[in-house]
Amino acid sequence: MSGTKQVVSYDEVHQQVREYVLGLVGVSELDGDRELITEHVVDSVAAIQMVDFVERTFGIEVEDEDLELANFNTVNGLTRLVAEKLRLS
Amino acid sequence: MSASVVDVLKWLRHGDFPDRADHWEQAGAVDAQGVREAADAGLLGLTVPRRYGGDGWSLPEVVEVHRTMAGFSPSLQSLLVVHSMVCQAVLRWGRSDLRELVLPELAAGTKIAAFALTEAESGSDIRSLRTTLAERDGEILVTGRKRWISFGELADVFLVFGMSDGGGSCALVPAGAGQRVSPEPPTTGLRASRLADIEFDATPTSANLAVGRPGFGVPHVATSCLTLGRVLVAAAAVGVAQAAVELATAHAAQRQVGGVALGDRQLVRGLLAEASILAEAAWAMVRAAAERVEERDPEAATAAGRAKVLAARAVSVATDHASRVLGAAGLAEGHRLTRLSQAARTYQVIEGPNEVLLDLVGADLLRREAATRQGGDR
């Protein structure tokens, strides 16, 4: 996919996810465990944008078994999901 | 089943489709045979991949069909919208066994699907749904009332959104026992789209028919469906706008007033030009938004919102201008322009009123501004 980048480490994934979510929320700092969806930090459009972003940026496909709220509700959760899919440690 | 874009467009523009579509709009109902014909032409499976029996068209191809169809039958086009939204929900968010189970039937049109999100107390605010989906022993019990559900009167299955213990959820509910379906009072636009008021009273459905996990129905499933719906409704609005421009241009070319053709008057040309420019601009934007949705671009939802707002403006201006060019003739009940104007009003509201979408686009601008400002701090 056009947006796919080669990612080599867990930290890089975390950095990219964090940057993207900071942009979505419009803040400069955000706790990695802050509940984005359940605490309505992001709106419904942004909730979808996060899924589209990780799929495109990291070339992964989010499957039904990945659809646990914990995977999408926080920056740390998203990072773990991507890292798991890319088999990073 | 599998049809080419050219074949379908030919079928819509020629043959007896325009006459039949006219009949549905006049009679106030797309009949079951009309739906059957649309299914036989492959129209209900346009967006469904071939492996599930669909046509597997890309969204930029699909919007061509929606634009053309809406010029003749805005009501039948609205059936394609809701059916496509349910197909999209299952395709993107459903488990693989659910996709195998329901997509072939939806693609073939042997089952018609309706999108049951709207409630009287919860329109565009999808987080305040009152309907509940309670799961127990492999079943989901659905309780609540859904309003203004397009093709609710004809649908075989509803995608119902509501709250569960795990958050906003949705599930397919077959039409039948445990629900009361009554027709909504007639609406001015899209009057043939068989709107229904549906009450679910602890209606059971299999837990296997849940689409997405609890907590994903709202926001994820609902929002991605609405994004698709907005692009398709925007395409329809462009089709209606273009049809109005064609009617007005044909009239201006022929009608003589005081020995001068209407089309020789500059103010009349100005009306035609303005309507046409807006319609073409909206169409370019609809196609661009369709590309973004197709590519799952994170900006797709905003692009769809922008396109729908512009298309709604275009159709409003185009039908209004056409009505002035045609004069009294175009105001007669049953005149094609009257129906196009009524559809135009509906497009200002459905799949998100202009104000809601403007708010979405404006919020996106402010978020970007904040991100740029904060960027320096990181």
Interface residues (C-beta under 8 A of the other chain):
Chain A: M1 S2 E19 L22 G23 L24 V25 G26 V27 S28 I37 T38 H40 D43 S44 V45 A47 I48 Q49 V51 D52 F53 E55 R56 D64 L67 E68 L69 F72
Chain B: W93 G94 R95 S96 I126 R127 G166 G167 G212 R213 G215 F216 V218 P219 H220 A222 T223 S224 T227 E295 R296 D297 P298 E299 A300 A301 T302 L360 A363 D364 L366 R367 R368 E369 A370 A371 Q374 G375 D377 R378
